[in-house]
């Protein structure tokens, strides 16, 4: 199992990049799961659904399933970590994390014109910066080991990720 975070400041385009990467790599046969941390409380059930009604009535958890899919929503007093969620995706070739800029996970940081000017993430694990800034404006702030990727070249970013997947040192034991 490989884990790679896509991080950046708010509104830098993390979700957009992740959806493009996921679409491309999935077409190539790579099984991807995405885990996103939400710093706020989120509502997983939609008003009007039976599971929403069960939660509103006081259930601490609900599960909805059919033959090919399931969803579990569970309130918990103990904070959940992303590593606990890895076990839900044993068949994944790659788990993409959205966010986690302060972590030491292997990561690609999004630096986008008008939103940010340089990487802000923990340098531990920073493999690349995906940016639309000119190389001259960002290269000086990057260690030599960190690659600069063209934010608009999804094929190039996916090539970089495939090379990450092929590196035995990048594999994470859950």
Helices and strands as residue ranges (DSSP letters): E 2-8, H 14-27, E 32-36, H 50-56, E 61-66, E 69-74, H 82-86, G 87-89, E 94-98, E 107-111, E 126-131, H 135-138, G 139-141, E 147-150, H 154-166, G 168-170
